[in-house]
């Protein structure tokens, strides 16, 4: 059974009406990925927000950090699993499969990260991300100390918080707009 074929449940601007820098960004995505992720198409509803979203995403997920790209994607999937965000589970589950070279790890992260064989640092990172998503009001010094005790620096802990917070935001946008992932993600990196 195929998934719904809409991007979001709102009208989006015709791509021909987009400003040149936004069109150019979408063209680069098409060239590099062979598609334009639907989340980017969704953010064209407001081109200034599109620019802010893409700059922030690129800094957060691709910029300098003690967290590897894979670790940031692991957080994205664990947060999305807690929130049951279909869009992000499909899109970022694929990124985990690609970056790890392990399709099983991608599936474990989507369903239950606790079954995956992770090192102590990654396990603590994901436990923190889950708790910060599920019961943020319960985060305490003990939770931050648990991260420090396995070797995460202050800078890394801030990045863990930042990635976790960002994906809670994107999950809410995806739920609120009924965002559907590109069907291509389902078959990639398997």
Secondary structure, DSSP 8 states (H G I E B T S, - for coil): ------S-SS----GGGS-HHHHHHHHHHHHHHSS--HHHHHGGGSHHHHHHHHHHHHHHHHSS-SS-HHHHHHHHHHHHHHHT-HHHHHHHHHHHHHHHT-HHHHHHHHH-GGGS---HHHHHHHHHHHHHHH-GGG--HHHHHHHHHTT--HHHHHHHHHHHHHHHHHHHHHHHHT----GGGGGTT-
